[in-house]
């Protein structure tokens, strides 16, 4: 591809040949093809490498070699990329429609983070997640942006750092919360559904909830310690409100019109 591409799509895979095949098909069928496509495979033993080799002419760069985890693989993708904006679309994830990149690329101009809505695939059904037009600290404190819905300007990885490979699950969340609320990067919301996310990833497994909370707490301690008192108070208020919502007396007052629903 002559010149620097606007977009680099980076796909990370490990022993998920069926998911990889779906992702490749989604990328190959885009009506707008002026992007760079990179595949990072972790030395899969399920035929993934053979699948990648069979599409060699459609993939700009790829490797199939051992890595130390998903964030090590994603960092490899960052290092190999030449695009101005990076999109991580990992094995099993899909672009929403065949023309979504054609609809989207015009929005990639100045901002460092450009985020879209996302569809989550759950038991053959699609659940829409709509993100707010303006992100607050609490939006990231209690939630995140799916990386499959975010275009990231490559230079932001020099400013905020690449993905923390010491974390197992929340390194992409760490990158976002630091970029947005410590580095004060510029961002913009685009009200389109960019991608369809596979809900069977490691962060979605219930047995990983305690690890997710522990890793998030460490990031907050390391980078936002001055806000810990406010975070504790916010957590207490959130707990109180959630319990009030469950109160039979409160619900009765709401049904009688004596209290507004909250």
C-alpha positions as CSV (number, residue, x, y, z in Angstrom):
1,X,0.0,0.0,0.0
2,X,1.7,3.3,-1.1
3,X,2.0,5.9,1.6
4,X,1.0,5.6,5.2
5,X,-2.5,4.0,5.6
6,X,-5.2,5.7,7.7
7,X,-6.1,2.5,9.5
8,X,-4.3,-0.6,10.7
9,X,-6.6,-3.4,11.7
10,X,-4.8,-5.8,14.1
11,X,-6.1,-9.3,14.8
12,X,-4.7,-11.4,17.6
13,X,-5.4,-15.2,17.6
14,X,-4.5,-18.2,19.6
15,X,-5.9,-21.6,18.7
16,X,-9.3,-20.2,17.5
17,X,-9.2,-21.1,13.8
18,X,-13.0,-20.9,13.5
19,X,-13.2,-17.5,15.1
20,X,-10.2,-16.3,13.1
21,X,-11.9,-17.5,9.9
22,X,-15.0,-15.4,10.7
23,X,-12.9,-12.3,11.5
24,X,-10.9,-12.6,8.3
25,X,-14.0,-12.9,6.2
26,X,-15.5,-9.8,7.9
27,X,-12.4,-7.8,7.1
28,X,-11.9,-9.1,3.6
29,X,-15.5,-8.3,2.6
30,X,-15.3,-4.6,3.5
31,X,-16.3,-2.3,0.6
32,X,-13.5,0.1,1.7
33,X,-10.2,-1.6,1.5
34,X,-7.6,1.2,2.0
35,X,-6.4,-0.2,5.3
36,X,-3.5,-2.2,6.6
37,X,-4.3,-5.7,8.0
38,X,-2.0,-7.4,10.5
39,X,-2.5,-10.8,12.1
40,X,-0.6,-11.9,15.2
41,X,-0.9,-15.6,15.9
42,X,0.6,-17.1,19.0
43,X,2.0,-20.3,17.4
44,X,-1.4,-21.9,17.2
45,X,-1.6,-25.7,16.8
46,X,-5.1,-25.9,15.4
47,X,-4.6,-25.0,11.7
48,X,-4.7,-21.2,12.2
49,X,-1.3,-20.7,10.6
50,X,-2.4,-22.7,7.5
51,X,-5.5,-20.5,7.3
52,X,-3.4,-17.3,7.5
53,X,-1.0,-18.6,4.8
54,X,-3.9,-19.4,2.5
55,X,-4.9,-15.7,2.7
56,X,-1.3,-14.3,2.5
57,X,-2.1,-12.0,-0.4
58,X,-4.9,-10.2,1.6
59,X,-2.9,-9.8,4.8
60,X,-0.2,-7.1,4.9
61,X,1.8,-8.5,7.8
62,X,1.6,-11.5,10.0
63,X,3.5,-13.7,12.4
64,X,2.9,-17.0,14.0
65,X,5.2,-17.4,17.0
66,X,5.0,-17.9,20.8
67,X,4.0,-14.9,22.9
68,X,3.5,-14.3,26.6
69,X,-0.1,-13.4,26.4
70,X,-2.8,-11.4,24.6
71,X,-1.3,-8.0,25.5
72,X,2.2,-9.1,24.4
73,X,0.6,-10.1,21.1
74,X,-1.3,-6.8,20.8
75,X,1.9,-4.8,21.5
76,X,3.6,-6.8,18.7
77,X,0.7,-5.6,16.5
78,X,1.3,-2.0,17.5
79,X,5.0,-2.3,16.7
80,X,4.4,-3.8,13.3
81,X,1.6,-1.3,12.3
82,X,2.1,1.8,10.1
83,X,-1.4,3.2,10.2
84,X,-2.4,6.5,11.8
85,X,-5.3,4.8,13.7
86,X,-5.2,1.3,15.1
87,X,-8.3,-0.9,15.6
88,X,-8.0,-4.2,17.5
89,X,-10.4,-6.8,16.1
90,X,-9.4,-10.0,17.7
91,X,-10.2,-13.6,16.6
92,X,-14.0,-14.1,16.7
93,X,-14.8,-10.4,16.5
94,X,-16.5,-9.0,13.4
95,X,-17.0,-5.6,11.7
96,X,-20.7,-4.9,12.0
97,X,-21.5,-4.6,8.3
98,X,-19.6,-4.9,5.0
99,X,-19.6,-1.1,4.5
100,X,-19.0,0.0,8.1
101,X,-15.4,1.1,7.4
102,X,-16.6,3.1,4.4
103,X,-19.1,4.8,6.8
104,X,-16.5,5.3,9.5
105,X,-13.2,6.3,8.0
106,X,-14.2,9.9,7.4
107,X,-14.6,10.5,11.1
108,X,-10.9,9.7,11.7
109,X,-9.3,13.1,11.5
110,X,-7.8,14.8,14.6
111,X,-8.9,13.1,17.8
112,X,-6.7,10.6,19.6
113,X,-9.5,8.3,20.6
114,X,-12.6,7.8,18.4
115,X,-15.2,5.4,19.9
116,X,-18.3,3.9,18.5
117,X,-21.2,1.8,19.9
118,X,-20.8,-2.0,19.9
119,X,-22.9,-5.1,19.5
120,X,-22.2,-8.0,21.9
121,X,-22.9,-11.5,20.6
122,X,-24.6,-13.5,23.4
123,X,-26.2,-16.9,22.6
124,X,-27.0,-16.1,19.0
125,X,-28.5,-12.7,20.0
126,X,-27.0,-9.2,19.6
127,X,-27.0,-6.8,22.6
128,X,-26.4,-3.2,21.7
129,X,-24.1,-1.2,24.0
130,X,-24.4,2.5,23.5
131,X,-21.7,4.7,25.0
132,X,-22.3,8.2,26.2
133,X,-21.4,11.2,24.1
134,X,-19.1,12.5,26.8
135,X,-17.1,10.1,28.9
136,X,-16.9,10.7,32.7
137,X,-14.3,9.2,35.0
138,X,-17.1,7.0,36.6
139,X,-17.9,5.6,33.1
140,X,-14.5,4.0,33.1
141,X,-14.3,3.4,36.8
142,X,-17.4,1.1,36.6
143,X,-17.2,0.1,32.9
144,X,-15.0,0.3,29.9
145,X,-15.0,0.8,26.1
146,X,-14.7,-2.4,24.2
147,X,-11.4,-2.1,22.3
148,X,-13.2,-3.5,19.2
149,X,-15.2,-0.2,19.1
150,X,-12.3,2.2,19.4
151,X,-9.9,3.7,16.9
152,X,-6.7,4.8,18.7
153,X,-4.2,7.2,17.2
154,X,-0.9,5.3,17.1
155,X,1.0,8.2,18.7
156,X,-1.1,7.9,21.8
157,X,0.8,4.7,22.6
158,X,4.0,6.7,22.8
159,X,2.3,9.2,25.2
160,X,0.3,6.8,27.5
161,X,2.5,3.7,27.0
162,X,1.7,0.4,25.3
163,X,-0.5,-2.3,26.9
164,X,0.8,-3.3,30.4
165,X,1.9,-7.0,29.9
166,X,2.0,-7.6,33.7
167,X,-1.8,-7.4,33.7
168,X,-3.8,-10.5,32.6
169,X,-7.2,-9.0,31.8
170,X,-7.6,-5.2,32.2
171,X,-4.6,-3.7,30.3
172,X,-6.8,-2.3,27.5
173,X,-9.0,-0.7,30.2
174,X,-5.9,0.7,31.9
175,X,-4.7,2.2,28.7
176,X,-8.0,3.9,28.1
177,X,-8.5,5.3,31.6
178,X,-4.9,6.7,31.7
179,X,-5.2,8.1,28.2
180,X,-8.5,9.8,28.9
181,X,-8.1,11.0,32.5
182,X,-4.4,11.3,33.1
183,X,-3.0,12.2,29.7
184,X,-6.2,14.2,28.8
185,X,-6.2,12.9,25.3
186,X,-8.8,14.2,22.8
187,X,-11.7,11.9,22.0
188,X,-15.0,11.8,20.0
189,X,-18.1,9.6,19.9
190,X,-19.5,8.4,16.6
191,X,-23.0,7.1,16.9
192,X,-22.6,4.0,14.7
193,X,-22.3,0.4,15.6
194,X,-18.7,-0.5,14.5
195,X,-18.3,-4.1,15.5
196,X,-19.7,-7.3,16.9
197,X,-17.9,-8.6,19.9
198,X,-17.5,-12.2,20.8
199,X,-18.7,-12.5,24.4
200,X,-16.7,-15.6,25.2
201,X,-13.4,-13.8,25.8
202,X,-11.4,-14.2,29.0
203,X,-12.7,-11.0,30.6
204,X,-16.3,-12.3,30.3
205,X,-15.7,-15.5,32.3
206,X,-17.3,-15.3,35.8
207,X,-14.4,-17.0,37.4
208,X,-12.2,-14.0,36.4
209,X,-14.3,-11.4,38.2
210,X,-12.0,-11.3,41.3
211,X,-8.9,-10.9,39.2
212,X,-10.5,-8.1,37.2
213,X,-11.4,-6.2,40.4
214,X,-7.9,-6.8,41.8
215,X,-6.2,-5.5,38.7
216,X,-8.4,-2.5,38.4
217,X,-7.8,-1.6,42.1
218,X,-4.1,-1.8,41.5
219,X,-4.3,0.6,38.5
220,X,-6.4,3.1,40.5
221,X,-4.0,2.9,43.5
222,X,-1.0,3.4,41.2
223,X,-2.3,6.2,39.0
224,X,-5.4,7.9,40.7
225,X,-4.5,7.6,44.4
226,X,-5.6,11.2,45.0
227,X,-9.2,10.2,44.1
228,X,-9.4,7.1,46.3
229,X,-11.5,8.9,49.0
230,X,-14.0,10.1,46.4
231,X,-14.0,6.6,44.8
232,X,-14.9,5.0,48.1
233,X,-17.7,7.5,48.7
234,X,-19.0,6.9,45.2
235,X,-19.0,3.2,45.8
236,X,-20.9,3.6,49.1
237,X,-23.5,5.8,47.4
238,X,-23.8,3.3,44.5
239,X,-24.4,0.5,46.9
240,X,-27.0,2.5,48.8
241,X,-28.9,3.4,45.6
242,X,-28.8,-0.2,44.4
243,X,-30.3,-1.4,47.7
244,X,-33.0,1.4,47.7
245,X,-34.0,0.3,44.2
246,X,-34.7,-3.2,45.7
247,X,-36.8,-1.8,48.5
248,X,-40.5,-2.8,48.4
249,X,-41.6,0.4,50.1
250,X,-39.6,2.5,47.6
251,X,-41.1,0.6,44.7
252,X,-44.6,1.1,46.1
253,X,-44.1,4.8,46.4
254,X,-42.9,4.9,42.8
255,X,-46.0,3.0,41.6
256,X,-48.3,5.3,43.6
257,X,-46.6,8.3,41.9
258,X,-45.3,9.7,45.2
259,X,-41.7,9.2,44.2
260,X,-39.9,9.5,40.9
261,X,-38.2,6.4,39.6
262,X,-34.4,6.6,39.9
